[in-house]
Every structure is written in C-alpha cells, then in structure tokens.
Amino acid sequence: MNTNQARIVQFETALQACLKPSHLAIEDESHLHAGHAGAASGGGHFRITLTADAFTGLSRVARHRLVYEALDPYIPSEIHALAIHALAPNES
C-alpha cells in the first residue's frame, strides 16, 4: 500500500466516524498535479464523493464545511487540495 492509499484509508475512517455516509468514494488525483507547487509539500490532491443524511437541508458551503471539519487533522500536511461532491440521500 503506497502512502496516498494509506491516507485514503485514514480519510475514509474519519469521514465514516463523523458523517456516516451511505456512499463514500475517495480518488487520489495527485498524479494529475505532478510538478505543481503544492504537490512539492507532500500533501495530495483528492476527489471525494459522498452521500450522507447529515447533508439534508444544508447548503453546498455548509456541506463542505462538515467535510473539512472531519478531515481537519490532515489539512494541509496530508491533503493539499480537495474536490468535494457532497449529496443528501434524496439527491443524485
């Protein structure tokens, strides 16, 4: 298991504990940013897609805040950039 795969397991654990998503997918997109100044710091680029009851009735900004709060221990040391797609269960 490489470093970013191990990080993804940590991120999944944190998001499961905080938001209890019914769907969670985390993609490592760090390879798309090779040579980028932020990539040099060691933090990765990740895309997160999740569906959780916790997002029901919340704005996009509020949903993103919940994700950032759950992953706060990993920012900026292990996460340099996040793309977040956060859905309530009744959304697709």
Secondary structure, 3 states (H helix, E strand, C coil): CCHHHHHHHHHHHHHHHHHCCCEEEEEECHHHHCCCHHHHHCCEEEEEEEECHHHCCCCHHHHHHHHHHHHHHHCCCCEEEEEEEEECCCCC
